Amino acid sequence: MSTPNKDIEKVEVRIKWDPSPHGEPDVDLDIIAATYPADAPYGSPAYLVHFDSRSPDGTITLNRDSRTGQGFGFDEVMTIELDRLADRYGRVVVGVAIQQREGRKTFGQVGSTLVEIREGYTSLVQDDFARVASSTAAVVGEFSRTGSGTWVFRSDVRGFDADPDAFAAVMGDRDAGT
């Protein structure tokens, strides 16, 4: 699905999920952003931003990180300041991965999942991962810089069966995912 949103400057990526039932291992979902060079937008990412990291220039930061899904509202929040991203970068892909510490977990096994990407008060995408319920990771959207330098958004929910490291390596591939 495409969207006519143009000249996007700053977005917030938010995810939430229910904590595991009592006695079950914690479930940890993580937001991952991959930034690609303008001259190789489908090659290897220039850098990744996820838990315990931020972009080298401070334009992409993880403001809130949860390892359990406990709390009110959104459990993880990432801010992406596209208007401050250097011209040498032309694409940012955003995904969500489930940590696989306690055995394989899919989105369908995690209660009340929701991802939302917002610019100000405008929701660019909101998805509950139902279409990718059998997946362990998913791309949720991508931002790309046009020839005039403005940023556009494309909603692109695609599922992957991969742990977070393997997902990060392939999340920006054109034809990867389901």
N, C-alpha and C positions, 0 to 999 in steps of 0.2 A: 504494500500500500504506500502510495506517495502522499505527501502533504505540500500545500503551497506555501508553507512557512519559509520566509526568506529573511536574511539579515538577522540571524539569531546571534545574540551577544553572550548571554550567560544563562546556563540551565542548571537545574538541580535534578539529580537522579535519586529516587527514593525507593526503598524496598521494605516490605514488612512480611512477617510470617508468625504463626503461632508457635509458642514454645512446645517442646516435646511433652507428651503425657508423662505423668509422674512415674519414675522408675526407668524411663527410656533414656538413651543417650541424647545429649543436646544436638540440635541441628543448627548448622552455621552456614548461612548464605552470604556470599560476598559479591560486591559490585566490582567489576574490572573494566577499566578504560584503556584502550590501546590507541596510541597516536602514531600515525603513519606519515612519512615524508611526502611532500607534494609531488616530487619527481618519481616516487615509487609507492603510490597509494595502496597497492595490493601486494606489496612485498612483505618484508619483515617489519614489525612495528619498531619505531624509533625508541619507544619506551612504553612501559605498562604502569598503570597506577592501580593499586589494590590496597588491601589492609597493610598497615605498617609501611606505607610509602606515599609519596606525592610526586607530582611532576617536578623536573629539575628547575623550572622557572616559576613554580607556584601557581600555575593557571588551573591545575586540576588537583583538588584536595578531597580527601575522605574526611568529612566533618564528624561523622558518627559511625562507629563500628560495633556491631553486636555479635556475640558468639552463641547466643541462645534464643533470640527472638523475644526475649522478655522486655516488657515495658509498654508504654502507651504510644500510639501513633506509629510512625515509621522507625524501623530499627537501625537502618543504615542510610546515610545520606552522603552523596558526593556532589561537589560543585565543580562545574566545568565552565571556565571563562574563555569562551571562544574568541571574543573580541581582543583578548590579550595574547592569544597564541601566535607565536612567530610565523611569518609568511612561509617559512620552509616546511611547515606542516600543512597537509591538505585534507586529512581525513582523521576522524576519531570514531572508533567503534566502541559501543558500550554493551557489556554483557553481565550476566549474573551466573555464578557457579556455586554449587553446593559442595562444601568440604566433605570428603569421603573418609573421615577418620574411623568411623565405627561401622564400616560396611557400606555397601552401595545404597544410596538414597536418591530418589527421583522427586521431581516437583509434585507429582501426584501423591507422594507419601508425606508431603509437608502441608500442614493445615494453613488455610487462609493466606496463601501467598498473593502478593500484589507488588507490581513495579509501576512506577509512574515517573515520567520525565516531564518536567515543567519549565517553562520560561515565564518568570513572574507568576501571574495567576492563570496562565494559559497552559492547559495540559496538552502536551504533544503526543503522548501515548500513555495508556493505562492498560495493563494486561495482567491476568491472573495465572498465566502459564498453563491453562487448561489444554491449549493446542499442542503443548510440548510436555504433557504430563509424564511421559515415559523417559524424559531426558534428565540428565544430571547438571546440565549447563545450557544457557541460551543467550544468543545475541538478542538485544531488545531494540536496537536502533543504531543509526550511524549519522554522523554529521560530515558534510563534505564542503570544501571551499570551492566556490564557482570561479570562473575566470576573472570576474570583476572583484573578487576578494570577499564577497559575502558568504555567509554560511547557510546551508539548507539542511533540513532534517528529513530522514527517511525512516519510517517505522519498519522494522524488519525482524519480527520474532521468529527465530530459527533455533531449533533444539539440537543439542549435541550430547553424545554419550561419552563423556570424557571427564577426567579429574581436572581440577583447576589449572594445573601446569600444562597439561595437554591441550585444554581448551584455549588457554591464552596464546598458544603457538599457532592455532588454526582459526581463531574467531574472526579474523579479518579476511579470510579467503572468500572469494566470490561465490564459489559453488559448494562450500562446506556447510554441513548442518542439514536438518530435515525440515 
